[in-house]
Amino acid sequence: MSMPESSQPTIAAYATSESPITSSMVAKMSVSKDDVIVDPLTGSIYCIEKRPEEGGRDAIVSVADGLDVFGPPWNARTAVHEYGGAPAVVYDNVVLFSNLSDGQVYKVNMGVQRASPTQVTAVAHARFANFACHPCAPNLVVCIMEDHTKPAPKDVVNSLVCLNTQSSNNPMTIRSGSDFYASPCFNSDGTLLAWTEWSHPDMPWDGEQVFVAAVDINRDHLSLAPHRLAPLRVAGRPSAVSAVQPTWLTDTTLLFSCDVSGYHNPWIAALDAHAKTFTSHPVFEQTMPLDFVDPSWLLGGSNIAVLDEHSALFAATRDGRTVLYIVGADGSWAEVAAPFVHVVCWRRVAHRQVVFLGSKVDKGPAIVLCSFLDSSDSLSPTFTTLDGKNASADAPVSEALITLPVPMSLLVETSDGPLPLHLVCYPPKNPSYKGRDDEKPPAIVNVHGGPTHIVRQTLSLEKQFFTSRGWFWIDINYSGSSNYGRKYIDRLKGNWGVADVRDCVQAIRQLSSPKHSLIDAARVVIRGGSAGGYTTLAALSQRDPALSQRDPALQVFAAGTSSYGVSDLRRMTEITHKFQSWYVQTLVGGTPEEIPEVYRARSPVFHAQNIKAPLLILQGSKDRIVPPNQAEDMVNVIREGGGTTEYVLFDGESHGWRRAETIAKALDLELDFYSRVPRVFRPRL
């Protein structure tokens, strides 16, 4: 069907519209800013950009002039924890970064024109991330080193080490023993170091802990100084309380976030020099029922930026959207008006000036300078978008095509009674077409990964790719999703493959019911990546108990797409990487040895014969988080049972698509796949 030329919309069946939003456009706009970095001495701002059209590499860009710090093949990414994050730091015009191809650390002197990166580390089988430069001796850098000399997940060693960027000495370990470390940061005079650590079986949102210790400089390295202040845990408790994002407010006071109340709220720790200890307490007198930080999937995440010695800016989440708060050390707080629905990567620039990545419902992430310089109105900062010469945050499509998010909350029936379920809807929208009055649109249920994650209400051309063609898009922030409090996250513990599937099914039933009447329940497809791919496979392989057991072909979903999804839970516990090697056990409710029957019951590969709906499986060949055999085992069982499945392996891709050609091809494959599903594609003449 060609695009109609008339100004009057053409009446057409849903999901048959032509759209100017092409897959190649989506891929091109996948150039995005991944992080913001500030040189604390010069105030210069840099960003990390994803470059799908350059093989998926990450570039460091000077925001002031839009110039790259280095060109290909350098790639400022790290594989620490496999998910990475915090691959670079800038201090006094020296850029320090981890290069993905060899895992080593390199530096670039920005004061030398066209300087090439020079190697700092040469440690075989090591990875580095989350760098903190000592303020008095910036050549001494504390960071995380992940040693894969013994590659089995149980044998990988993480530690805090000190690098000397002016010598070729091996990194010196300054803290070890825990399974994971994150967020090292010095106070302004370099006498104290804060960091976080945690150990299995915890993920960071289960029991990450904040520590503080004194440090000394010893010639060409630094070390902890227990004679002044031995390493002290100031907040957090294994498997019970999470404390994250330590940020120095002054030389002796530390801000962080802690969820001991059930919500991640601001806390503060103050040094008692005489007693050689820190005392911690919540900033607010009463708990605010909001999470003020995001889960620590990536290193270097920050929802906190210090404004001055008395206050800091926090990015909390309310109803799935970011809300800015100025928080005072004295317990005061005030909401700050801002036009953004998602704000990440807070970095301090100067007194009462911070920079961040801010996204809106109709614009992608942009670098934003936030200034509180007008003392007459401290709650109305100036927001300035810092557009470099590279990609703009604006979508190259008409606003008339962009459908805006509609957040909703439903009540779902559970064994614990009715519980809230949060979702975001995107109705179909294309001014050139109008759906038939006697038809409801087909729907795409999108299941996010994690599963401890949240789908934000920011502009996504991937969603608009479908909604502009007549699809109704539904983002499910199912039980276990983050930023709704710890209880909401904990709802999935022991219930993975049950609660998430239930939430998706009940959302469809309610949105198609006479009360809402938004979608055609008979034409709903489900899709997701990683943990979302698992939920997709689980939903398709489980019979709907409300339907006839004599006809297993009567499934809730008409089709599905699983991208790098988990199919065999037991095998995941055996082959996944260190960071998540105990995650499945927590989500399922025990080890495979303790509850083998549960693992079998919830592993889609053992029930693939039940899948009667057409299934598309997409997989990266180099995925170390969910290896290709998870997909291939599923494909084989479905085909042996006579089911319909299509399988595409993207050579060179890992966990998630980074290359422009992969992003475009995956979208085209998915759209074409749905168009060939008779139950979904029902154009009426």
N, C-alpha and C positions, 0 to 999 in steps of 0.2 A: 504494500500500500504506500503510495507516494504522499508527501506532505500536501495537504489541501491548500490551494491558493486563495480561496475565498476568505473574507474576513469573518464569515459566519462559521462557527465550529461544525465540523462534520460529525454526524451521529455514527458511532462505531462501537463494536463490542470492546469491552475492556481487554487490556493486554494485547491489542492489535494496533495501537497507535505507533506512528513513526515519531522519532524524536531527534532533534539536533544534538543531543548529548550522546556522543559516541564513546565507545570503549577506549579509543585512542586518546580522546579528550580527558577521560577519567584518569588514564595512565599518565598523561602529561601533567595534569594538575596534582598528581601524587607526589610531585616535588614539594616537599614540606619541610618546615623547620622543626628540628627534633629537640633542640636544647638552646639555651642562651648562656653565654659565658661572659663574665665581666673581669677586666683587669683591675684589681683593687687599688693599684697605685696610680694608673693613668685614667681610669674611668672608661677606657675603650670597651666597646661592646662587640662581641662576636656571636655568631650562631652556627649551629651544625645543621646542614641541609641534607636531606635524603635526595639522591639523584637517580631515579629509576632509569633515565635515559643514558646514564653513564655506568650501566651494569649494576646499579643498585648501591653504589658506593656512597659514603657519607663525606661531605666536604666541610671544612671550617671556613667561614666567610667573615671578613671584616665588615661590619654593618655600616661603618662610616663611608666607605667607598665602594662597597659591593664586590670587592676583589677576594678571590680565593687565597687562602694562606699557602696552599700547595695544589698542584694538579694531579691528575691520574698518574700512576696507579695507587697513590696514597689513599687510605681509607680509614677515617677516624672513627672506628668502631672497636668495641671490645666484646669478647665472648665470656667474660666473667659472669658466673651464674647462668650462662648460655644466653640470657635475655639482654645482658649488657647494661648500658647506661653509664653516664659520667666518664666518657672516654678521654676528656681533655680538660686542661686548665690553662689560664694565661696569667702571668705575673711579671710585671715590669717589662712588658713587650716581648716576653719569651713564651712561646706556645709549646706546651708539653702535651703529647697525645699518644694514644695507643693505636697501633696500626694492625688492622684485622688480619692481614695475610700471614704475618709471622708472630703476632701477639706481642711484639716488643714495643718499647717506649722510645719515642723520637722527640726532638725539640727543634723549633724554628725561631731564630732571632728576628723579630719583626723590625728591628732597627737596622738590619742589613738588607739592602735592596736585593730582591730575588734570591734570598737565601734558601737553600735546599734543606730539607730535614736531615738532621744528623742523629745517629743512633745513641741512645742512652743506656739501654739494657741489652744483655745478650745471654738470656737465661732460657735454655732449651725447655720446651714443654710448659712454659709459663705464660700467664695472662695477667694484665694489669688494668686497674680502673680506680676511679674515685680519688683523685689526687688532691692533696692539701699542702701548699707551700708554707714553710716556716716564715713568719713575717720578718724575722731578723736575719735569717740565713736562707733566702729563698732557693738556693741550690739544694737544700735538704727538703725532701718531699716525702710525706707519708702517704701511702696508698695501699690498696688491696692487691696482694699477689695470690693468684690461684695456680697451684702447681699440679700439672697433669702428668708428671713423670710416670706415675702408675695410673693409668687411665680409668680403671674401674671406679665408679662413683664413690664407693666406700673408701677408696684410697686417695682421692683427690684432696689436697691440703690447701686450706685458705688461711691467710694470716695478714696481719698489718705489718708492713715493712717500711724501711726508710731507704730512699734512693738518694744518691749524690749525683746530681746532673753534671757535675764538673769532673767526675772521675769515672773510671771503668770498674770500680769495685763492685762486687756482687751486692744485691740488696741485703740489708741487715734486718732480721726479724725483731720487731719490738713488742709484738703481742701475738700469741698463738694459743691453741687449745680448744677454742670453740669451732664449730663447723663453719660459721659465716661471720663476716664483718662488713660494716658499711659506715658511711657518713663521718669520716674523720674530719675534724676541724679544730684549728688553734684559736685561742683567745688572742686579742690584738697584740699583746707583748710576747706571745710565744711561750709562756711558762706553763700553760695548761693545754691538754689535748682532750677533746671529747670524741666519742665514737659510739657505735652500736654493735652489738653482737647477739647471736642466738645459735641454737644447736638443734639437731634433729631430736624429736620428730616435728618440731615447729616449723611453720612458715613464718615470715616476719610479723604478720598480723596476729599470730597466735602468742608470741612471746619474745619479740625483739626487746632488747634492754639497752638503756643508755648508761655509758661508763665515762668517768673522768679520771685523769691521772696527771701528775706533774711530769714535765719533760726537761731534760738537760741536753745541751749541745756539747759533744765530746769530739773536738777536732773536726774530722770530716764526716761525722754522723751524729745522730741524736738517739737518745734512749729514754726510757721511762725513769723517773726519779722517785722511787718509793720512800726515800728518806724525807722528802718534802710532802708528797701525797701519793700514797699507794693507790693502785687502780681501785676505784670505788664505783659500785653500781648505784646510780642515783634514782633509777626508775625502771619498771618492767619486771616481769617474773615469768619464768619458763612455763609455757602452756597455759598461762592464766591472764597475764597483763602485757599489752604491747605498748612500748614507748619508743618514739621515733623522731627523726629530724632534729637532732640537737643543734642549736643556733645560739651563738654567744651574743647576749644583749650588752653586757659590759665584760670587763676582765674577770669578774668574779660571779657573774650571774648568767645562767644558762636557760634558754627557753627550749621547750620541746612539746610534743603532744603525747598524751597518755590516755588509754581507754579503760582505766580501772572502773570508771562510772558506767561503762557500757557504750559510751561515745568518746571518740577521740577529741578531747578538749585541751586547750593550752595549759601547760604546767610550767613551773619555774623552780630552779634549784639555785641556792645561794651558798657561797663558800663561807664556812666558819674557820678562819685561818688558825685560830687558837686551838680548836679541837681537831684540826686537820680532817675536816669532813664537809660534805654538802648536805643541806637539808632541802627537801623538795615538798612542794604543796601545789594544789590546783590554783590557777590564776583566778577563776571565777568562784564566787561564793556558792553558787548553785550551778549544777550541771546544765549546760545548754544541749538540747537533744539534737545536735548536729555533729557530723564528723568534720574536723578542721584540717585533716590531711587525707591523702590518697594512700591506698595500699602500696607497699614497697616492692612492686614487681621489678622496677628498674632502679639501678643505682643512681644516686644524684638527684632524685626527685625532691622538690622543695615547694611547700605550700606556705612558707614563712619567710618574711624579709624584714630585717630590722630597719626601722625609720630613724630612731635616735636612741639614746640610752634609757629612755623611759617607755618606749612603745614599739610595736611591730605590726606589720600587716599580715593577716592570715587569709587564706582562700578556703572557706568552708563550703560544704555542699548542702543545699536545701532543695528538696524535691528534684534532685538530679541535676541542679544547676549550681554554678559557683556563686557564692555570695562573699563579698569582701568585708572584712572587719578590721578596724584598728583596735588592737588589744593593748591595754596599759599594764605595766608591771604591778600597778596598785589594784588591779582587778576590774578596772573600767573597760568598757567596750562600746563601740559604736559602728553601726553598719554604714558602709560607704557605697553610694550609688555608682553603678558601673554598667556599661552596655554589653558585657560579656557573659556568655553562658558557661564558658570553661576557661579557667586560668591555671597555667602550670609554669614551672621553672622560674620561681621567684628568685631574683638576684638583686642584691643591694648595689647601687651605683654610687651614691653620695648621700649626704645628710638629707633625709626625707625625700629621697629619690630611689625608686626601684624600677626594674625592668622585668618583663615577663612575656610569655606567649599567651595571647588572648584570642579566643575564638567567639564568633557570634553565630546566631542561627542561620544567617545568610552569607557569612564570610568565613573563610578558613583561617587557620592560625596565623597571626601577625605578631611581629615584635613590637611591644608597646612600652613606652617610657611613661611611668606614673610619677607625677611630681606633686608633693604637698608643700609648696613653697609660699602659698598665700595664707598667712597666719590668721587672716580675718575669717576664713572659712575652711577649717582644716578637714572637713568631711566632703569637700568637693574638689578632688584633685584634678589636675590637667592630664589627659591621656593623649599622648602623641605617638602615632604610628611611625615606626622607623622602617621605611621601605628602602632596601638596598636595590642594587641594579638587577638582582635575580628575581625569582618568581614572585608574583603578586599574590596576595591572599584572596583577591577577588576572583570569582568564578567567571569564565568567559561565556556565560549564557545569560539570557534574559531573565530578569526577576520574575516575569510572568510564568516561567517554567518551574521555578523553585517552590516546592511545597515545604511549609514550615512545620516544625515538630509540634505535636499535640500530646503533652504528657498526661497520663491517666493513672489512676490507682483503682484497683479492683479488690474485691474480697474473694479469696479462694478457700474452698473447704478442705481442711486437713484433719488428721487424727487429733490435733490439738485445738480443733475448732477453727472458725474463720480467721484467716490471717491476711494482711495486706500483700498485694502484688503490684509492683510498679512497672509500667511500660511506657513506651513513646510511640505514637502513631504518626505516619506520614501518608495522608490520603493521596490518591492519584491526582495529578494536575498537568494539564496540557491545554492551553487556550485554543489550540487548533482542533480539538476533539471534545466530544461530549458523549458520556456513556449512555447506554439505553436506560430508559426509565424503569423497565421491567427486569433489570439486571443489577446485581451487586458485584463489586470488583473482586477478582481473585486476590489472595493475600500471600505475602512472603513473611514468614515468621523467622526473624533473624536472632540466633542464639549466640551471645558473645562468648569469648574464650575466658580463660582464667582457671576455674570459674569465679574466683574472687576478683571480680572486675565490675565495671559499670559501663553501659553505653551512654555516651554523652549526647546532648542535644545540639551538636555543632553541625555545620554544613558538611555534607558528604555527597560528592558527585556520584558515588556508587549507588547510594539510595535514590538520588534524582534520576539516574540512568533507568531505574525500574519504574518509579512513580510517574515519570513523564511518558511512559509507555502504557499506563493504565493499571499499574499494580498498586495495591495498598500494602505499605511496608510497616511491619510491627517489630520494634526492638523490645525484647523481653528482658527486663532486669529481674530475673527469677530469684528464688530463694538461694542465698549464698552470695548474692551480689554485694559489692562494697558500697560504702558511703551512705548507708541507711542504719548504721549502728551495728554493734558486735552481734546482737541477737539475730539480726537478719543474715549476717554472714554464717553464723553457727547453725542456721536452719538446714544447711546442706550437709553438715557433718554427719556421716553415717547414712545419708539419704541421697547420695549422688546417683543419678540414673533413675530416681524415683520422684523426688520433689521437683526437680527441674523439668522433667517430662510432664508431670502433673500440671505445673504452672503453665506450660505452653498449651496443653490441651484445654485447660479451663479458660485461658485467655481467649482462645478461638471460639469456644462455645458462648462466652459472654458477649464478645464483640459481634457475633453473628445472630445473637438472640434478638427478639422483638424490642427489648429495652434499648439496644444500641443500633442494631441493624446496619452495621457498617461494611460487612464483608460477606462473601459467599462461602459458607463453611465447607461446601463440597469441593471447592477449588483453592485449597490452601497448601502451599509448599513450605517446607522447613529447611533451613540452611544454617551452617555455622562452621567456624574454624577452630581447630584444637579442641578444647573442652566443649565448645559449641558444636564441633563436629561429632563428638561423642554423644551429646544429647540428641543430635539429629539421628544418628544410627540407633540409639536406644529407643527413640520415639517410633521409628519406622519398624523396628523388630519386635515391639511389644504390641499385643492385641489390645484393643480398646475394650475394657470390661463392660462398657455400656452398650456395645454392639453385639450382634449375634456371634456366639462362639462357633456356630456351625458354618459360618462364612468368613474365614480369616482374611479374605480379600477386601472386606469392608474395613478399611483403615481410616484413621483420622486425617492423615496427610496424603495428598494426591501424588506428591513426589518430594524428593529431597536432594540436597547437595551437601556433601561432607568434604571439607577441606582440611587435610592433615588431622583427621579425627582419630581418637582412640577407639579401638575395637576390642582389645583383649586387656582387661584390667590387670590380670595376674602378670602378663608379660611386661606391662608397663612398669610394674614394681621391680622387675628384673633388669630392664635395659635403659630406663630413663636416666637423665643426668642427675648430678648430686643435689642441686638446688631443690628439685621436686621429688627426690627419691623416697620421701615418706609422705608425700602429699596425697597420693591415692589411698593409702591406708587410712588416713584421717577422714577422707571423704566417704570411703566405703564403710568404715566402722571397725576396722581391725586388719590384721595381716592375712594373706592368703592361707597361711597355715591355721589360723584361728577360725576363719569363716570361709572355707573353700566354696561352700554352696552359694554364698552371697556373691562371690566373685564370678562364679559361673552364671548365676541368674542375671547378673547385671552387665555381663560382657556381650555386646551385640554379636560378636563373631559366632557364639554358640546358639544364636537364635536367628541367624541370617535367613534361614529357610522361611521364616515368617514374613520376610519383606516381600510384599507383592507390588508395592508402589515403585515406579522407576527411580533409580538412584544414580546420581553422578558423584564420583569420587575423584578429588583432585589432591595431588601429593607432590611435595618437593623431594628430589632425589637425595639431597644432603641434609635432610632434617634429622637432627640429633635429639630433639625433644620428643617428637612422635615419629619414629623411624618408618620408612616405607613399608616394612613388612606388616605393620598394623593395617595399612590400606590393602595390601595385596592378599593377605589372608582373608579379609572380608570379601574381596572381589571373587576369590576362588570359591568360597562357600556359597555365595549367592548364585554364581553361574552353575555350580554343580546341582543346585536345587531348582534350576530352571527360572530363576528370577532375572529381572532386567537391570543391568548395571553397566555404566560406562566408566572407564578408568583412564585418567590422563596423568602421566608423570612428567613434571617439569624438571628437566635436567639442570643441575646447578643451583636450584632454589632450595632454601632451607625452611625454617618454620615461619611461614608468611611470605607473601610475594614482594620482592624488592625491585625486580626488573620491569621496565615499561612494557616489554613485549609479553611478559607473563601476566601482568595485571590486565592488559587488554584482552589477551586470549582467554583468560579465565572467565571474564565477564561475558564475552561472546559465546563461549561454550555453554555457560549456565543459561543464558537467555534462549539460545537455540534449543537446548535440552528441554526446557519447559514448553517451548512452542510445539514440541513433538509428543507431548503427553496428552492423549485424547481427553482425559478427564479435566485437564486444566484449560487447554486451548479449544474454546468452543465458539468461534466466530459465527455470527448469525447474519444471513444475507437478507 
